[in-house]
């Protein structure tokens, strides 16, 4: 029987209830989910090289003979196993972490091909956590692109590959929905070929061609929905006309600092919108620390001073709580007209009911919470303004949710994601854009350094010194746990390494996106309250929390991130009075890589960094460098794929001019694609 996108993974041979739970952890519930779970990269098994020919910070394969039985020793929290291998040109040291069983497997005199990242340590070459193969096994892999997937503990890449192959062999591929002229203009292959070749490419060219089609799909879907949103928003009249009141004027005059020129300009634009004929749909784009929040608070104050309610949505509960605490302090300090309530998912049912009553009666005029606050069973009395913080696009579905409650509020979106103007116009085409360029006076610029792996021990010593002085530090790793990507640092193992390397008095914790929401919130709160000294995390902390006491940001495998994303991470420090530092550690020390990362040394200006990122990034690697932030596309990247993004935008614009309702015969499949739920918009839940 043919499989469809809705078929359960249990229908695949080799997947039982136990392994199904592992796939569920990755969010893969159906065959469609599995096939849309594209490889993060491809492994290319190169021919083995001689030990003498090895170079620092490269992934290499070596045909070597085991010299002695491996030796294991237990550290504080880590078991380290070491062994030497040789060929006719020299010696290579192998190091395994928490793998004591290697002492029973690697026998003296046995010959394997060892593959892993090579580091120079003193006079020796060292390969950490290598994989090893028999010469015959390795020969079968040489020259073939092997897809590498995001994994979870207990699920191997081989198991994922096998499941994908099984699914592809029985899958009823959907009918092509794009018209022939669009395929031709975009120079893309059909969807069936793309879905097959992204997982099972016979050559790098096939993989590139497949990826281009799938990236186009993401951009096309996103931009088409966004243009429809723009048309929808343009019809909404201002149902909450306002006038400027003395409240906002007094607030500005009472602040212990002066608004910057950019803040004043943006505030003037917002006032004009809220006093105008049409509903506001505006983006404030500004670098980290540029003062977007104070402008948003002024807009909320204007709404409540006119007798309406306002809502502020944050991306995490911790940030929502911080906003709430800050508002409460300002109310006392400046005698503001806010009557705030906090509404987050971790509250008890009783607490939520109490808040619902205050919101419905109008007793509360400022509602602060996570994105769930407009999806919960909340009845507003007169919600006039919704402010959304970083990473929360406010789209058609959210507007429809409020419209069903009889509400069509003004919308203000804040973003610290620095995007070059040429791309921002495309990506934010449904919003009016305001930009705050300068930073407030008196902020200490962050001191940056870009270094290789040999600097790691010094970086750890520096972190220890900063903690001894009463500060805190972040360390960013690109993956959650071992096995997702073999050559990258992972959060769980790295936290153990740090606990062993740093003073026992230093509290080290880790954080990643796969954790339960309550656990993430608890850890971020502990870090904010100084109960944790060093937080090892994935990029989940990009917009997660404001900790002025954190003075060090160290990023491992910095070469794997886009510059704009590294700048976002850098924005987690430098928020207090103390000098802050960023250490970008790269395992690839090639001239091109170090020059690219060196841009972060030269400038703390996010918009300059983003424009340089766009200039330096071409089609490049298939999946080499990833961006996240406001536009975390599943496979596309606005920098690597900038030209395809622009082309997708042109095609969507032409389609909207020619046939906005998709009524023409040649667009019927396309119309069905967007109306029957088949459109791949799962990555843009806010659209």
N, C-alpha and C positions, 0 to 999 in steps of 0.2 A: 504494500500500500504506500502511495506517495505521501511524503511528509509535507506539511505546510508550516507557515511561520508560527502558527498557534499550537503545533504539536508539542506534547510534553517531551522533555529530554529522556524520560523513562522509556520512550518508544525506540531509543537508539540502543543498538546492541552494545553491551559493555558498560552501560550506565544503570546501576541499581539504586535503591533508595539511599544507601549510605553515600555513594559518590554524588548523587543528586543534591544532597545537602551542601556539598563543597561548591558545586556550581551555583547554588542559590546564594551562597555567601558573596559571590561575585555579581549577583544580580541577574544571573542567567537562568531563566525559568522555562523558556521555550526554545525550540529549534531556531526560530527567528532571532531570538536574543543571541544564541550561540554564533550564528553566521554574521551577525552585526557586531560581534566582539572581535574586531580586527586585530591583527598582530601589532605589537608595539614596535617590533623591529624584525629583522631577519638575521639569522646566524649564518655567517659565511665561513666554512671550514677551509682555511688556507693550508697549503702544504707545510709540513713540519720544517723548522729551521734548526741549525746547529746552535748549541748553547753559546758558543763564541759570538754568534751573529745577533744575539738578542739585544734589544734596545729598551731603555727605560719607559715605563708607562704605556706599554703596548700589550695587546692581547696576542699571544703567540702560542704555537704548538711545538712541542719538542719530543723527539723520540729518545727516551732515556731508560737506563737500567737502574733498578733500585739497588743501592749499595748495602744498606743495613736494615734491620727491623726498625720501624718507626718508633720514636720515643714520645711518650705523653707525660705532661705535667699539668697539675691543677693549679689555676690561679684562684683569685678570690671568688670569681663567678664564671670563669672561663677555663675550659680544658684545651690546652694547646698541644697539637701533635706535629712533630717535625721529622723530616727524613731527607736525605740527599740522594739525588740521582745523577747519573753521568752519561755523557756520550764521548766520542773520541776527541772532543775539543775542550771539555771542561766540566765543571760541577754546577748543579742547580739545586737550591734549597727549596723544599716544599713545606708550606705551613697550612695546617687544617685547624679550624676553630670548632670546638664541641663535636668532634668526630673521632673519639678514641678508638672506635672499631677499625680504623685504618691500620692499627698495629697488627690486626689479624688478617687483613686482606693483602696489603702490600708486602710481598715476600722478597727477601734479598735475591738478586739475580733475575727477577721478573722484569720483562720489558713492556712498557706501555707508551702510548702517546699522551703526554700531559698537556692540558690546554688551560690557560688562564692569563690574568694580568701579571706582567713582570715588573718588579721594582728593583732598583739598585739600592742595596743597603750595605754601605762600606765597600769592601772589595768583592762582594758576592751578589749574584742575581737571586732574587726570592720570588716565588710564585705562591700567592695566597689563595686558598680554597680552589685549587685546580680541579677540573674534571679529567678523568682519564679513560682511555679506550684501548682496546686491542688494535694492533695495526690494521687488521682486516676490517674491523668496525669503522675505524676512522676513514679508511679508503673509500668505503661506501658513501660516506657523508661529504667527501671533498668535492667542491665545485657545485654543490646543490644548495639553493636557498632554503633554509629551515625556518619556518615562522616561529617567533617567540611571543608568547602571550602573557598578559598579567595573570598571576596565579594566586592561590592561597595555600596555606600550609596543608599538606596532605594531597594536593592535586599537582601532578607533574605536567611538564610541557608536553611530554610524549602522550599522556592520556588525553590532553586537550587536542593535540594534533589528530589523534585517532578518532575522537568524537566528531571533529569537524569533517574529516574525510568521509566518515559514515553518513553524516547528515547530507553532505553534498551529493553523495551517490544516489540518494533517494528523494532529493528535494524537488518539489514542484515549483520551479522558478516562476515568479510573477511575470505577467505580460509587461513588455516594455511600455512605459507610460509617457516618455518624452517623444515629441514628434520628430520625424527624420531631419527636418531642417535645423532643429535645435542641436541634435547630436552632431550634425555636420559643422555647424557654426562653432560649437564649443570644442570640436575635435576630441570627442569622447566615445568610448566603446559602449556597447549595450550593457544593461544591468546584469544579465545572466553571466556574461563573460567576466565582468568586473568582480562579482561576488565569488566566482570560482577562482580567479587568478590572484585575488588579494590573499587567499589562503594557500593556494597551491600553484605558485608561479613556476614556470619552467625556466624563466630567465629574469634578470633584473628589469629588462625592458617591459615584460609582461606585468610585473609588480607595479612599475611606475604608471603604466597605462591604466591598470585597474584602480590604483589609488586616485588618479586624476578624475575618473568618473565618480567615485564615491565622495570625493571632496566637493565636486561640482554639485552633487545631490544635496549635501549639507548646506552649502552656501545658497543654492537656489531655493530650497525649502524655507530656510531662515529669512531670506530677503523677500520672497513672495509673501510670506505671512506678515512680515514687518510692513511692507507697502500697503497691504490690506488694512493693517492696524492704523497706518497714517491716514488713509481715506476715512476710516471709521472715526478717528479722533477729530478730524477736520470738521465733522458735522455736529460736534457736541458744543452746544451753547454754554456760556458761563452761567450756571444756575446759582452761583454763590458770589455775586458781585460784592466787592469790598472797597473800603476807603482806607487811606493811611490814617492811623491813630497815633495819639501821643505815646502809647505804650512802647512802640518800637523805637521811637525817637529817644525816649528816656533811657531805654535799655542800652542803646548805642552810646549815649553820652555817659552812662554810668560805668561802662566797661573799663578795666584798668589798662587797656591798650587801644590804639586807634585802628580802625579798619583799614586794610590796604586799599590801594586804588582799584585792584581787581575785585575785591569783596564789595566795595561800594558800587561798582558798575553792575555786577551780577545782581545785587540786591535791588537796584533800580529796575533791571529787566524783569525780575520776579514781581515786583509791585505793579509794573505796567500790565503784566499778564493777568494778575489777580483782580485788577480793576477793569480789565477789558471785556470785549464781547464774547470771546471764545475761551473754552476751557484750557487751562495751562497744561502743557505736556513738555516739560523742560528738563534738560540734563545740565548739572553743574559738573564740569570736568576740571579737576585740579590735582596737582601733585600731592603726595602724602604730606600732611602738615600745613597745607596752604590755607586752611581755615574755611573749608566748605560747610562744616557742621554749624558754625555760628550763624552763617547766612540762612541755612535751613531752619534754625531755631527762630530767626527773625520772621520767616515766612509763617511758621506755626503760630508764633505770637500774634501776627497780624490776623490770622484766621480766628483765634479764640477771642481776640479783642473786638472782632466784628460779630461775636456771638455764635460762632460755629465751633465744630470739633475738628481736631487734627490728629493724624496718626503718623507715627514714626516706626518704620519696619527695619530691623537690623538682621544681618545674616546669621548671627549666633545668639543664643540666650545670654551668654556672658556679656556680649557687646550691648544687648538690649538692657541688661541690668545696669551696666555702666552709664548708658544714656539716661536711664531713669534716676540713678543716684546723682548724676551731674545736674539734671533739671531740678531735683529737689533742693540741692544746695543753692542753685541760682534763684529759686523762688524765695528762699529766706533772705538771700543776700541783696537781691534787686527788687523784691516785692512784685514779682511777675504775676500775671493773671492766670497762669496755668493751674489746672486741677488734674494732675496726672494719675494714671493707673498703669500698672505693669501687667502684661498678659503674655505668658509663655507656657510652652507645653508641659513643663515639669511641675506646674502648679497642681494642687489637688482639685477634684471636681467641685468641692465646696468653695475654694478660693476663686475658681473661675466663675462660678455662679454669682458670687458677690461682685466681681468686676463687671460681669454682663449687665447686672442691674444698674450699676453706676453709669455705664456707657449708654444704656437704653434711655435712662431718665435724663441724661445730659449733665448729671452731677459731675462726671468726668469729662473734661473737654480736651484732654491730650491722652491718647492711648499709645503706649510704647510696647513693642513686642517683636516677635519674629514674624516671618512671612505668613505664619498660620493665623495671624489675628484677623485677616479678612476672609479666611476660609472656615474659621470656627463659627459656631452658631451665635454670632454677634449681631445685635440689632443696634445700629447707630441712630442717634437722634437727628443729627444734621452734620454728617461728615463732609467737610468742604475741602480738605487737603490731605493727600497721602504723600509722605516723604519716604523714599526707599533708599537704603544704604547699599554700599558696594555689592556687586554680583547679583543684584536682583532687578532684572529687567521687568518693567511693569507693563504687561502686554494685554492682548485682547481677552484672554480668559479671565484675568483678574478684573478687568474693566467690566466684563459681562457679569462676573460674580457680584460686583457692587451694583451694577445696573439692575439686576434682579431684585435687589433690596431697595430700588428706587433712588440709587445714589450715582451721581456722575461727578466725582470730586476732581479738583485740580491735582496734577501729579508732578512731583519733583523728584528726579533721580540724581543721586550723588555717585560719582565714580572717581577713584584715584588711579584708575588704569590709564597710563599715558599712551594714547594712540595717535600716530601721525594724522594730521588733518585730512589728508587725502583718503585715508581709510575710515576715519571717524565719520565723514560725510556719508559714506556708504552704510556703515554699521549702525549709525544713529540717525538714519534718514527719517525716522518717524518722530524725532524729537527736535525741539529748538535747542541749540547748544550754547551754553555759557562757559567761559573758560577763566579760571583764576590762575594767572601765570606766576606771580611772585609769592615768596614766602614771607610770613610776618618777620619783623625785625627782631634781632637778638637770638635767633636759633643758631646753635653751634653746628657747623657743617660736619657731617660724618667723615671719619678718616677711613679710607679703604685700602685694601691690599689684595693683589691677585698673586697666588703662589702655587707651587707644585706640591706633591705629596710629601716631599722631604721636610716641609715646614710644619707638618701636622703635630709633632711633639711640642714644638715651640708654641703653636696655637693653643694646645691644651694647657700649657703652662700659663699662657696669657689669660685664658679663661679662669684658671685657678686663682690667679692674682686679682682679677676683677671681682670674683666672688668674695675673696678675702677682704676686699675694700667695701663690701656690702652691696655689690651689684649682682645682676643676673644675666644669663646668656641663653641664646637660642642656638641650636645646631640643626641644620636642615639636611635631610637625606632624601634622595629621589624615590625610594621605594619603602614599602611597609615591612616586608619580611624577606628572608633569604629565599632565593629561587625564582623570584619574579623576573629579575634581570641579573644574570650571574656576575657581571662585571661592575655592578653599582653597589654603593653602600646602602644598607637598610636600617630602618629605625630601631627594630628590636635588638639586633646584634650590636649596633653601634652604642646603644645605651649601656649594654653590658660592658663593652670595651671601656667606655668612659668611667663607669663605676670602678673598674679595676685600675684605671690610670690616674684618676683624680683622688684627692684626699678623701678618706672615709667619712669626714664630716660634711662633705658636699652632697646635697640631695639631687639625684638625677632621675628624671621621669621621662616617659615618651608619650607621644600623641600622634594619632593618625586617623584618617577618615573612615576606616573600617570599624572603629570602636563604636560602642553604643553611645547614643547622644548624651545620656546621663553621665557616662564615664568621661567623655570629652569635656563636658561642662565642669565636672568636678576638678579635673586636672587643670583646666584653664583658670578656674577660680583659685586653686591652690597656688598657681604660678603668680597670679595677680596679687595674692595676699602674702607673697614671699615665703611660702612654705616649700617651694621648689626652687633650687638654685640654677639648674641647667635643664632646659627643656629640649629634648631631641624630638624632632617632628618632621612630618612631610609638609608640603606646601599648604596644608589645611589651615595653618596659622596666618596665611597671607592677609586675611581680613578679620581674623578671629578675636583679637583682644588688644587692649591698650595698656601697656605696662611701662610707665615712664622710668622705672628702676632698671629695665633691661638695657645694657650698654654694649653687648657683643652679639653680633649675628655672624655665625660661621656657616658657610654653605659647602657641603661636600659634593663632588661631581658637578661643580658649577658649570662645566662645559655642556652639560646635558640640558640646561635651562636657557630660555631666551633672555636677552638682556632686559627687556621690559619686565619680565617676571622677577628677575634678580633684583631689579630696582624696587619692585613691590615688596619683596622680602626685606630689603634694606630698610624699608619704611617702618618695620616693626621696632627699630631702635631709633635713638635720637629724639625721643619724645619727652625727655626730662631735661634737667639743667646740666647733668654731667656729660662729659665728652663721650661719644659713642664710636664704635668701630665695626667695620665689616671685613670679614676674611673670606675671600672667594678661593676655594681650593680646587684646582683642576687636576684630574688624572691624565689629561691629554695636554702635553706641554709643547705642542707644535707651535710654530711661529704664528700661524693664522689664528689659532685658538686663543693664544695669550694676547694677541693684538685686539681681538674682538672683546675679550673680557677686560682688557686694559681701558676700554671706554668708560667703565664704571669707576676706574681710578681718576679719570680726568674730569668727571662731572657728576654732581648730585641732582642735576636737572632731568626729571623723568621724561619730559618731552624731547629733549636733546637725545637722551639715551634711546628712546623709541624710534626717532627718525634715523639714528645711526644703525639701529637694529634692522630697520627696513632696508636701508642702503646696502648693508653688508650681506643680508640674507638673500640667497637666490633659491632656485628649486632644490639645490643641495641634496642632502641625505633624504632617504625616504621618510624616516621617522627620527632623524637625528636630534633635533632640538624642539622642545615643545613649549608652547606658551600656555598659560592658564589665565585666570582672572575673569573679567566680565564675559568674554567670549571663549569659553572652553569647548570648542568644537571637538567632536569625538575623534575625527581623523584629520580634518582640515586645520590649517594654521594660517592666521591672517598675515603673517610675515613671509613664511616660505611660499605661501600660495597667493600672494598679493595680486598678481596678474590675473589669476583665475577668479579671484574675488571680484575684481573690477569687471571682468568679462561677464560673470554671473549677474552682476548688478545691471549691466547694459541690457542683457537678455531679458531680465525681469522687467525693466523699464519699458522695453519695446512691447513685451507681452501685455503689460498693464495699459499701454496706449492703444494697442490693437484689439485686445479682447479681455478686458478686466474681469468679466464674469465667466470666462472660459466657455462661451456658448458655441463657438465655431466647431464644425465636425472634427477637425484635426486636433482639437483640444479636449475631446470627450474623455479619453483615458486619463489625461492630466487632471481633469475635473474630478473624476472618480477617485483618483489617487489622493486628492486633498479632502474629499468629502466622506469617504467610506472608512477612514482610519488607517489606511495603508501608508500615508506619508510618514517618512522617517523623521519625525519631529520630537522623538523622545528626549533628545538632548537639550531641547529648548522648551522646558515645561512651562515657562512663563509666557510663551507665545500663543 
